[in-house]
Amino acid sequence: MNVFDKNFKIGAFPINEDSLFIIAEAGVNHCGDIEKAKEMIKVAASCGADAIKFQSFKTDSLILEDIEMADYQRTALKSKKSQFQMLKELEINFCDTEELKKISENEGLIFLTTPFDTESLKEVSKLDLDAYKIASTDTTNIEFIKEIAKKKKPLLISTGMTYMTEINKMLEEVSTINNKIILLQCTSDYPLDDNEVNLNVLNSFKEEFNLLVGFSDHSIGFEASKIAVGMGAKVIEKHFTLDKSFPGPDHSTSLNPKELKEFISSLKNTKVLMGSKIKEPTKSELSTRKSLQKCIVAKKNINKNDFFSLKNLCSKRTGGEGISAFYLKDFINKKSKKNYQKNEIINE
């Protein structure tokens, strides 16, 4: 049986049952322009993200030259070019990636980048990343994930396009190498229809694997991520862009800077609303409890040695003085130790 670590850190950020780690997903929305990528870092920092994530790939190592674009890519780009041609224009070299990491850290962000091939993995390993995000395209690429797991850094694994049986097998093999895993529910379509978000999978992951979960959100708006936080997601990832009108596969379905700021603020407030798992009076309720909850009083005059019963006891608001109505049943059939007038607070 897999045993997963549920208390670790990504950089200095604690990841546990009480955390919420928000990743601003830059992806390839920099359009292959390093200056746009730098600007995206500043936007993510100003919006309150905990991390920013890019993508690292060598197109020659990632894909065959004649593979068509996915439907959503073709629709967004209004182009018949191949995936190879599209991706080639979006590559960021290692030196630029290294510079982006430094800028991110200077802005107070944790820098993440998803390696999509072995060559890119070797390069980004030199950056001593705080964690590795594994894209849905590689969830079934178990040997590749095992290579990443050997880096002994936390793994954030997206699960788009996969069956539970595939996820189970992947976790069985990877967890023997690295058990610091957060499993992200993800549906790989852009934009994502509401009826395919499937947030209930978060519960399935927790029940099946007993590990921390997250949500890679490709839906429109904020609602899905807010619900995911309410369901226990500890990591939320959402695409953003500088301008939705930029040419590229993801811009039109990404958040603009204003929306990103609202999104992050909304998620943090959702976490506040979720509060504690412990049911007890809150600090503000303690005085209200005294004022509004009821205590035991005499329903009518009671003489010493009379037996208490529901005929001579009742509960009323007393300003917190006396014995809680919760214990009324304990008095039934016991003798009174003194005389009580009607409405007098029972205090024995």
N, C-alpha and C positions, 0 to 999 in steps of 0.2 A: 504494500500500500504506500502511495506517495505521501510524504510528509513535507509540507511546504513552509518555508519561513514566512511569518506574517508580521515581522517587526525588523525592519532594516532601514537603510538610508540610501537615497539617491543624492550623491554629493552630501551636503549638510542637511538635506530635507528629509525628515523622518517619514517613513512609509509604514503605516500600521492601520488598525481598525478605526482610528480617529482622524486620519489624515485626508486631505484632498489635494491632489497634485494636478495642476492644470497646465497642459502643454499647448502652446500656440503652434500649430502645424503650418510651417512655411512651405514645406514640400518643395515643389518646383515652381511655386508662384513668383519666384524672382525672375523668371523668364530667361535664365541663364546670364543675368546681368548682376555682377557682384555688388554694384552700388545699390541696386534695388534690394539685394539681400541684406546689406548693412542697414538700410532704412527700415526693413522689416524687423530687425532686431530691436531697434529703438522704439518702434511702435509696440511690439510685444511687451517690452519692459514698461513703457508708460501706461499700458493697459492693465498691468498687474499680473501677468502670467508668471508662472514659476519656472517654465522652461520654454525654449524654442527648439523646433526640430526641423532639420533639413533632410535631404536624401543624397546619398553618395552612391554613384554607379558609374561603371564603364560600359557604355552602350554596346561595344563589341563583345563584352563578356556576358551581357545581360540577355540579349535577344538576337534572333536571326533577322537578317536584313529584310526579308519579304513579308514579315508578319503585319497584318492589318491592324489599325488602331481599334480599340474597343469602341462599342457603339457610342458611349457617352463622350469619349475623346473626339470621335469623328463629328458628333453633333456640336460640341463646344468649339472646335476649331474650324468647322465647315471646310474641311480639307480631306483630300484622298491620299495624303502622304502616309507612309508606313509608320509604325510605332518607332522603328529604328531612326528614321529621319527626325521625328518629333523629339525623341529622347536625346539625340545627338546635340540638338540645339539647347538642351536644358542642363547639360553636364556642368558641374563645378569642379575644378581641379583641386588637388590636395593642398596646394599652397593657399588658395583662396579659402578652402574649408578651415584650415588652420587659423587664418586671420579672423574668420567669422567666429570661431570659438573664443578667441581672445576678446573680441568686441562684446560677445554675449556675456562673458564673465565680468567684464568691466561694467556692464549694464545691470549686473546682479541676477542674470539669468543662468540657469543650467543649460548647457549646450548639448543637444542630442542630434544625431544624424543616423539615418537608417542605411546600413550597407546592403546592397542588393546583389553583390557578387563577391567571390573570394578575393579578387585583387583589391577591391575597394575596402573590404574588411581588413586586409593587411595594412592598408594605408591609415584608416581611421583608428586602428588599434594603437598607433603611435601617439594619438592625441590623449590617451588615458581618459576615455569618456567615463562619465559617472554611471551610465547605464546604456543598454542597447535596446532600441526599439526594432522589433522584427515585423516586417510588413506581412499582410495577409497572403501575398504572392509566395511567401516562403514558409507558411505554416506547415505545409506537407513536405518541405525540403529539410528533412530531419537531420541529415548529416551536416548541412550548412548551419543549422541552429546549434548543433552540438559543438561545432567549432567556435561559435560565438559564446556558448555557455562556458567554454574553457577559460574565457577571459575573467571569469569569476566576478562579473558585475551583474547587477540586477537586470532581469530580462522583462521587457514589456512586449507581449506577444499578441498581435491582432489575429482574429480568427475568421475573417471574411472568406466566403466561398468554401468552407470546410464542413465536414461531417463530424459529429461528436466522436465517432470511432477513431477518426484520424487524429483529433485533438488528444484523445486518451493515449493513443500509441506514442504520439510526439512527447507528451508529458512524462510518460513512463521512462522513455529513453533519456530525455534531457535532464529530468530532475535528479538522476543519479550523479550528474556532473555539477549541477547548479540548481538549488531549490529556492532561490530568490526570484520568484516568477509572479508577475501580475498578468492575468489572462483578460484580454479585452474583447468584449462583444463588438462585432463589426459586421456590417453588411456592405459589400463592395459594389455600390452603385452610387452615381452622382448625377443629379440629386436623388436622394433616397425617398421613396414613397413611405408614408407613415405605416402602412400595413406590412412593411418589410423591416422595420426597425427591430422588432423582436427583443424588447428589453427583458422579457421573462427568462431569456437565456442566461442572464446574470444569476438568477436564482438557481438555474440548472448547474451552472459552473460551480457555485458555492456548495451545493448539495453533493455534486458528483466528486469534486476534487478537494474541497476544503482549503481554498487558497484565496488570496486577495484578487479582486476583479476590478475592471475598468471598462471604459466605453470609448471607442473611436467613433465619433459622431459625424456621419455624412448626411444627416437629415437637414431640412430647412428649419431655421429658427433655433430657439433656446430650449423648448419644452422637453425634448427627449433627454438632453443632458441633465436637466434639473430633476427629472424623474429618476434617471440613473443614479444621481447622487442620493436621492431618497431611498433607492433600493440597495445602496451600499457600495457603489462604485468609488474606488479610491483614486483613480486616475481618469481624467477626461482629456480627450484630444480633439481639437477642432481646427479645420483649415481656415486660414485667413489670407487676405490679399491687400495690397495697397490700393488696388483699383479693379473693380469687377469687370471693367471693359477691356482689360489687358488681354491680349491673345494667349491662349493656353488652355489646357484640359480642365483645370480646376477653378479658375477665377470666378466664373459666374455663380458657382454654388458655394463660394467661400464668404466668410464675414469680412466686411470692410473694417477699417480701424475703429470707427465709431461703434459699430456692432460688436466688435471684439471686446471693447471696453465694457459695454453693457452686459455682454455675455459673461465675462469673468466676474463682474460685480454681482450678477444674478446668481451665479453658481456659489459664490462665497456666502451670499445671504441664505441660499438654500441649505448650506451646511450649518449655518447658525440656527436656522429653523428646525433642523433635525435634532439638534441638541443632544441630550444625554439619553442613554438606554435605561437608566435607572429611574423607576417611577417612585417619586417622593415629592413632598411639597417643595416648590422652588423657594428661593430666598424671598421673593416678593409675595408668595402665597402664605408665608408663616403668620403674618399679622392678619391677613384676610381669613385664614383658617380660624383664628380665635374669634373673629367677629361673626362669621357666618355658620360654622359648623356647630352642631347641637350637643348639649350635655344633658345628663339625667336630672330631672326635677320631680318634685312631688305633684302628682296629678290632682290630689286632694289631701286633706289632713291625714297624717299617718302617726299613729301612736307607737311608743316604744314597745318592742316585741311583736308588733304586727308583722305578718309575712308580706314581703314585697311581691307585687304581681303587676301584670299589665293593666290592672284596674286602678292601681294607685301610683303607678310610675308613668312618666312620659318623657319626651325629649323636646327641649326648646333651646333657642339661642341664648347663651348666657354671657357672651363677651369673652368666652374662653375659660370661664371659671367652672370648676367642677370636674366631673368624670365624663369622658366621651360616651355618646350614645352607642358607640361600638360595643361597650361592655354591659349594656342594659340587661341582656339575657343572663349574665352572671349573677345578677341580683335576685332573679326570680326564685321564690320559695325560701329565701333567706330572711331571718328576722331583723327588723330594724333595731339599731342600737340606741335610738333616741326618738324624740318627737319631732315631726316636721309639719310645718304649715304648708298649705297649698302654694305651689310655685317656688317653694324653697329648694335650693340646690342640694342635691344629695351629695354628702361629702364623706361617707364612711367607707 
